[in-house]
Each structure stands twice: as structure tokens, then as C-alpha cells.
Amino acid sequence: MPEEHTEIKIGIVGCGGRMGQTLIGAVLDQAGARLSGGTERHDSPLIGQTIRHPATGVETDLNITGDAEALFTASDVVIDFTCPTATVLHSGFATKHNTVHIAGTTGMTMADEDALRDAAKTVPVVYASNFSLGVNLLFYLTQKAASLLDEDFDIEILEMHHRHKVDAPSGTALGLGQQAARGRGVDLKEVADRGRDGITGARKRGDIGFAVLRGGNVAGEHTVSFNADDERIELTHKAGNRAIFARGAVKAALWATGRKAGLYDMFDVLGLPKE
Ligand code: NAD
């Protein structure tokens, strides 16, 4: 772990991706942090290219490599917004090289998440479906509202993302579902209604419904609505751009460095109450 007053070395896996690029900018702009490198897939045409600040174009003295293990060795923390198979592989490197792992990849199965839980026995791991301050506050408010409103209020979760997103519903929408279910004291698996098409029959009391929209370059919008007869409460978050996730991930990286091993989330990083 770094000594006092030394910069924290942060590496970015998948640095050519939409989030990867935003993260490069966030790390380069962060006081007290130093970019230790960036990787891409072995077959990526980006390998060998110089890493630049995505906004200013200013060059670093680092090239994009395909060697994730070397990046984990050279870093105090690695931030990972890639894909589930890559994140599972990376979590093994985090354990092997005692590197803090900040994982933002969504679409992870329970088995994929087991890899993060295993790594968290050895190193600090921060894993969150959404790294923004606003969405984590929305998580909290959703749980609170669900705990105060009974099943007369049908809960529906609506999300919209850009046309390139590959998983649905979004990890954040599922996280909101978890919070709503927790507030109600039920298991989301038992009450989630994730796809409606054709003659679905009437809505089941107590279900938590999900609806998904895709299009354009929308960074992420989520609404949780509580629908009773004659009244509706809606809690909404709209992400302006990906910088909010990158800022949260860098904040998590600084927060987790030097902490004891464990699986943390953004509630821990932001100090939000867990009830
Ligand atoms: P993207 O497809 O633009 O970027 C992913 C990048 O990872 C690509 O450049 C890809 O080549 C690279 N990659 C894949 N396998 C790799 C490997 N083995 N080694 C190195 N690089 C590898 O996708 P994106 O929009 O940047 O999103 C990435 C992930 O982050 C998705 O799962 C998305 O849902 C998630 N995400 C999470 C949050 C959050 O706050 N938790 C916010 C936004 C996006």
C-alpha cells in the first residue's frame, strides 16, 4: 500500500471503452492519483496506441497494452468497467498481486460475483452497479419509500440507456428493484416481473415490474414509480454524462486504498446508511 504523500497508482482496464475513456480523464484530472496504465482486449486495434486525455488530447508517456496482469502488478488500484468474463479474470489478478479492485461491470451472474466475493477475502473490492452519488441516494430513497408504502402501491422501475448497451434491465434498475424489495421485506426473485408481452394477465399484487427503453446516446435514466389508485409517486435520476460514474469510481479507488480486505459498495464509500 502507498506511503503517505505518495500518489496512488490507478490503472484502467478496458481503457478504450466508453467508460474506460472517461475514467482515463477522471484519473488524469485527480489530484493525489497517477495513471499507471491502461489495457484493452488482446485483439483490439488500440493496443500500442499512446494513452491521451480524452478531453484535452494531451499525451501521457503510457501505451495501451493487452497485459492486464502486468497492470495489476504496477498499480495500487485497478478500475474495471469491461465485461463479466474480463472482470472475473481481473479479480484473480487483484488477489494474486494484492491490488484494490474497483468493479463497475454490469450483467454479472451470481457465479461471476462469487469471483469478486472470493477476491474480497484478500483485498478491498468495491463493486457497484452504479457509481454516481445521485443514484446511490436514489437507492436509499427507494428502500425508504418502499418500506413506508404498502402493496396498494404497485412498484414499477423504468430505465432508458443508449443504443449500444448489451444487458437489460440495467444493473442499476435491478439494484433499484433490490432496494425496493428490501424495503418491503421480500425477495426480488419472487416478485420481479421482467418481461411483459402479449396476454400477460392482470398485474399481480406485490410484483415489482421492470420496463426497458434503448436509444440514442442516453447515459442512463431511471425512474421508480409507486402507483396507487388516484396517486403516483415518482423518484427519478437522469445522468447527464458518464463523468458522474467515473468520478464516483475514482473516489472509490482513493477511499478503498489502504483499507482492510472486504466487499464494499458505494453506500460504504459515500457513508450512506444501510438499514
Ligand atoms: P464499452 O463496450 O464501451 O467498453 C468496454 C471496454 O472493455 C471495451 O473497450 C472492450 O474492448 C474492453 N474489454 C473487454 N474485455 C476486455 C479485456 N479482457 N481486457 C481489457 N479490456 C477489455 O462499454 P461501456 O459502456 O464502457 O461499459 C462497460 C461496462 O460498465 C458495462 O458492463 C456497463 O454496463 C458498465 N457501466 C457501469 C456503470 C456503473 O456505474 N457501475 C456505469 C456505466 C457503465
Boltz pocket constraint, residues with backbone or C-beta under 6 A from the ligand:
constraints:
  - pocket:
      binder: B
      contacts: [[A, 13], [A, 14], [A, 15], [A, 16], [A, 17], [A, 18], [A, 19], [A, 20], [A, 39], [A, 40], [A, 41], [A, 42], [A, 44], [A, 68], [A, 80], [A, 81], [A, 82], [A, 83], [A, 86], [A, 103], [A, 104], [A, 105], [A, 106], [A, 107], [A, 128], [A, 129], [A, 130], [A, 131], [A, 132], [A, 219], [A, 245]]
      max_distance: 6.0
